[in-house]
Amino acid sequence: MNHNIFRHIRVALFFGLITTSATCVAAAEPTSARKQIPLTHSEQWQNFQQAERITDLTRCIPANALSDRRQHNKWKVFEYETAEFSGKCISVGRESSAPDLTLQLGKQGWHAVYIGLSSITDLVRPAKNNVEAKFTSDPAYTRLSNRLDLGPQRRDVLEEVFLGAADLTDNDLQFSTVYHMPARIHFVKTIPLTDEEVASLLADRAQKKTKTAVATFDGYTWIHPFRPQNRADLAATFSAYRDSDFKTWWFQVGGADLVHHPSQVGNLMGAQLDTFPREVDREYVESVRHLHQQGIDPLKVAVEEAHKQQAEILICLRAAGWKAAPPWEEFFMSDFYEAHPEWRCIDYDGTPTMHLSYAAEEVQDHLIEVYREALQRGADGAGFLFHRGMPMILWEEPFCQRFIKEYGKDPRQLAEDDPRVLQLRATIVTEFMRKIRKLLDEVSTQRGTPNRRLKLAVSTFSTPADNRKFGLDVERWIEEKLIDQIGIAWFAYYTSGLKSKSGDTAYYARITKGTNVKIFPFYIGWKMESADSLLKSVTRDYENGADGIAVWDPNQFVTWQKGRHPYWPLVSKLGHRQQLRDGSFIFKPTAIPLTRLGENYFSRWYPNTGF
């Protein structure tokens, strides 16, 4: 099979438009085809050899935003060279306040567009880097970064980062800085798309079959690294999801009743502080305060952005998100928790814990009001994240008194795992689930859409035994039609999943069979180790009956193996089952070593050894 035929099949596979028989054609010549997998991302396009690079970034306007010196309100210009090409790049440092730039492309028709970003050297090792880019036709910026390690002798390396495919007629590029993040932009690469590719791309964006992935947002890390000052800054968090398979968002507001939206029920984390445990905690509080002063509601923005992308968004609370230990005791601190020490959980031996007991009706009812207020922003449902965390019920007075009333015995005199103790826990938690379902139905009626079911998602544990231990009667919730979505959270503390690092997907598929409840095994963005291991595991989960894949913190990929495969082109397409099986989304990075940057001619004698 020649190289061009292989590439045409690759493009069809990418968009899911090739038939089974065509896939077999590719498989008929495995030697020549498989040797060329993975391609770089840009080589998938039929016209990749017609690619053009803009390597002189001094074409950006306004010209007075560029300088040959480091200034906080300017982009610095460097001359640079590689073995293939040379040009002039633009650079910002961590303290930059440089203005946005526009690069006029002068193109007509549809193109794939890549941004050439450099690694950044922190004297002797790679540093985090980030920049925002967008087409002028885009509603928000997308954050991009170079993920590659430094080359030999601490040589900086350029990576082609895919921004997107767009009609470039009367459409240019814009760049913006990211708070406290250095960046260096070296080139823009454009590849003209064929009519066939455009049709395939638009068909893939329009179809819904693969849009089955769940993304979580923790309510915290979309604020503190970026110090958002306006609505556009908040929207940049979500723009990368636009053409992804993540069409369900489990959006957390911060904790149990710790929230980042204006609230009469919950409270803002650290709102009362003038000194903070960490700099990021200060940044979070100051950012949210500023947004509120500008009349910007972060939660409302998240709901609006989800709906712009035809994604459903569920407001999620964390079971144990009440109070943290020192030094965060006054930052992660619920006012409700502080006001009610009588409802705190008490362990079997009488030791108090930093949890509130759901055996107290008042605790449940308080969270129902948190949900009620948050749902006024127009979300599509609610979620309750049990894996963040346990316990919810121990041997405190509200539980013990109810147990004595129902069984005539003091549970503190029984074994910790007495079946009656576990059963009463399950009854109490189920009562809470019923309250959430009742609220959702009430809200739907109040919105004038009584026939529209607002969804309820829950995160559960790896196995039935784990669920039973903490009172999660999942099968009963399914039978009573209380819930709609299940995230199998193997990484919950005090559960077997921490050792097995997996959940029993087949069990959940079995108990939801014939119902409308969907199951989503969880993966953690910052624990994903490689593309190969991810593909194997995801494929296995689909074979075991998963309806989709949930990713905890999909925008966090700290331990993803650098330099092996681009992260987002794979993780953003986890609903494309056929392409996952055949590896169509595994690409090799485009790594272009620099030979010169300004006065630094990269050689075996690397600089900075004196510092």
DAVEN-V393795 format. One record per pair of residues at least 6 apart in sequence whose C-alpha atoms are under 6 Angstrom apart, sorted by sequence separation. I is the first residue (numbers start at 0). J is the second residue. If there is no record, write none. Layout:
i->I j->J
i->I j->J
This chain:
i->11 j->17
i->69 j->75
i->79 j->85
i->119 j->125
i->120 j->126
i->149 j->155
i->252 j->258
i->275 j->281
i->345 j->351
i->357 j->363
i->403 j->409
i->443 j->449
i->460 j->466
i->490 j->496
i->594 j->600
i->595 j->601
i->68 j->75
i->79 j->86
i->119 j->126
i->133 j->140
i->345 j->352
i->489 j->496
i->490 j->497
i->594 j->601
i->65 j->73
i->67 j->75
i->78 j->86
i->79 j->87
i->132 j->140
i->257 j->265
i->258 j->266
i->259 j->267
i->323 j->331
i->344 j->352
i->64 j->73
i->65 j->74
i->66 j->75
i->67 j->76
i->78 j->87
i->131 j->140
i->132 j->141
i->256 j->265
i->257 j->266
i->258 j->267
i->322 j->331
i->65 j->75
i->66 j->76
i->77 j->87
i->131 j->141
i->257 j->267
i->322 j->332
i->344 j->354
i->77 j->88
i->131 j->142
i->257 j->268
i->343 j->354
i->344 j->355
i->76 j->88
i->130 j->142
i->321 j->333
i->343 j->355
i->344 j->356
i->489 j->501
i->76 j->89
i->130 j->143
i->145 j->158
i->342 j->355
i->343 j->356
i->489 j->502
i->75 j->89
i->129 j->143
i->342 j->356
i->439 j->453
i->74 j->89
i->75 j->90
i->129 j->144
i->569 j->584
i->74 j->90
i->128 j->144
i->74 j->91
i->564 j->586
i->564 j->587
i->565 j->588
i->71 j->95
i->72 j->96
i->73 j->97
i->564 j->588
i->71 j->96
i->72 j->97
i->519 j->545
i->118 j->145
i->455 j->482
i->456 j->483
i->458 j->485
i->460 j->487
i->518 j->545
i->523 j->550
i->524 j->551
i->455 j->483
i->456 j->484
i->457 j->485
i->458 j->486
i->459 j->487
i->460 j->488
i->461 j->489
i->518 j->546
i->519 j->547
i->520 j->548
i->521 j->549
i->522 j->550
i->523 j->551
i->524 j->552
i->116 j->145
i->454 j->483
i->456 j->485
i->458 j->487
i->459 j->488
i->460 j->489
i->465 j->494
i->517 j->546
i->519 j->548
i->520 j->549
i->521 j->550
i->522 j->551
i->524 j->553
i->458 j->488
i->519 j->549
i->525 j->555
i->528 j->558
i->529 j->559
i->55 j->86
i->56 j->87
i->214 j->245
i->524 j->555
i->525 j->556
i->528 j->559
i->529 j->560
i->54 j->86
i->55 j->87
i->56 j->88
i->212 j->244
i->213 j->245
i->484 j->516
i->524 j->556
i->525 j->557
i->526 j->558
i->527 j->559
i->528 j->560
i->10 j->43
i->212 j->245
i->215 j->248
i->218 j->251
i->483 j->516
i->484 j->517
i->485 j->518
i->486 j->519
i->487 j->520
i->488 j->521
i->525 j->558
i->210 j->244
i->213 j->247
i->214 j->248
i->215 j->249
i->216 j->250
i->217 j->251
i->218 j->252
i->357 j->391
i->484 j->518
i->486 j->520
i->487 j->521
i->135 j->170
i->213 j->248
i->215 j->250
i->216 j->251
i->218 j->253
i->319 j->354
i->356 j->391
i->357 j->392
i->461 j->496
i->135 j->171
i->210 j->246
i->260 j->296
i->356 j->392
i->508 j->544
i->6 j->43
i->118 j->155
i->134 j->171
i->135 j->172
i->260 j->297
i->118 j->156
i->134 j->172
i->260 j->298
i->359 j->397
i->505 j->543
i->117 j->156
i->133 j->172
i->358 j->397
i->60 j->100
i->117 j->157
i->133 j->173
i->358 j->398
i->59 j->100
i->60 j->101
i->116 j->157
i->132 j->173
i->461 j->502
i->462 j->503
i->59 j->101
i->116 j->158
i->132 j->174
i->461 j->503
i->59 j->102
i->115 j->158
i->131 j->174
i->115 j->159
i->131 j->175
i->114 j->159
i->425 j->470
i->436 j->481
i->113 j->159
i->114 j->160
i->130 j->176
i->424 j->470
i->425 j->471
i->113 j->160
i->130 j->177
i->178 j->225
i->346 j->393
i->347 j->394
i->425 j->472
i->113 j->161
i->345 j->393
i->346 j->394
i->113 j->162
i->344 j->393
i->345 j->394
i->112 j->162
i->276 j->326
i->345 j->395
i->112 j->163
i->129 j->180
i->344 j->395
i->111 j->163
i->128 j->180
i->130 j->182
i->111 j->164
i->128 j->181
i->129 j->182
i->110 j->164
i->128 j->182
i->110 j->165
i->109 j->165
i->223 j->279
i->109 j->166
i->108 j->166
i->109 j->167
i->108 j->167
i->223 j->282
i->107 j->167
i->108 j->168
i->223 j->283
i->226 j->286
i->106 j->167
i->107 j->168
i->222 j->283
i->255 j->316
i->269 j->330
i->106 j->168
i->254 j->316
i->255 j->317
i->268 j->330
i->247 j->310
i->249 j->312
i->250 j->313
i->251 j->314
i->254 j->317
i->255 j->318
i->268 j->331
i->246 j->310
i->247 j->311
i->248 j->312
i->249 j->313
i->250 j->314
i->251 j->315
i->247 j->312
i->250 j->315
i->251 j->316
i->255 j->320
i->313 j->378
i->117 j->183
i->254 j->320
i->255 j->321
i->312 j->378
i->313 j->379
i->315 j->381
i->104 j->171
i->116 j->183
i->241 j->308
i->312 j->379
i->313 j->380
i->314 j->381
i->315 j->382
i->316 j->383
i->317 j->384
i->318 j->385
i->103 j->171
i->116 j->184
i->311 j->379
i->313 j->381
i->314 j->382
i->315 j->383
i->319 j->387
i->115 j->184
i->116 j->185
i->313 j->382
i->318 j->387
i->319 j->388
i->102 j->172
i->115 j->185
i->317 j->387
i->318 j->388
i->101 j->172
i->115 j->186
i->101 j->173
i->115 j->187
i->100 j->173
i->114 j->187
i->380 j->453
i->382 j->455
i->384 j->457
i->385 j->458
i->100 j->174
i->113 j->187
i->379 j->453
i->380 j->454
i->381 j->455
i->382 j->456
i->383 j->457
i->384 j->458
i->99 j->174
i->113 j->188
i->380 j->455
i->382 j->457
i->99 j->175
i->112 j->188
i->302 j->378
i->112 j->189
i->299 j->376
i->111 j->189
i->110 j->189
i->111 j->190
i->110 j->190
i->110 j->191
i->110 j->192
i->109 j->192
i->94 j->179
i->93 j->179
i->93 j->180
i->93 j->181
i->92 j->181
i->91 j->181
i->91 j->182
i->90 j->182
i->90 j->183
i->89 j->183
i->141 j->235
i->89 j->184
i->140 j->235
i->88 j->184
i->139 j->235
i->88 j->185
i->141 j->238
i->141 j->239
i->264 j->369
i->386 j->491
i->54 j->186
i->53 j->186
i->53 j->187
i->52 j->187
i->52 j->188
i->51 j->188
i->51 j->189
i->50 j->189
i->50 j->190
i->47 j->190
i->14 j->203
i->244 j->571
i->243 j->571
i->244 j->572
i->243 j->572
i->244 j->574
i->212 j->547
i->214 j->549
i->211 j->547
i->212 j->548
i->213 j->549
i->214 j->550
i->215 j->551
i->212 j->549
i->215 j->552
i->212 j->574
i->211 j->574
i->210 j->574
i->209 j->574
i->209 j->575
i->147 j->561
i->147 j->562
i->159 j->589
i->158 j->589
i->158 j->590
i->157 j->590
i->157 j->591
i->156 j->591
i->156 j->592
i->156 j->593
i->155 j->593
i->152 j->603
i->152 j->605
i->122 j->607
i->81 j->593
i->81 j->594
i->80 j->594
i->80 j->595
i->79 j->595
i->79 j->596
i->78 j->597
i->77 j->597
i->40 j->586
i->39 j->586
i->37 j->585
i->38 j->586
i->39 j->587
i->37 j->586
i->38 j->587
i->39 j->588
i->37 j->587
i->13 j->583
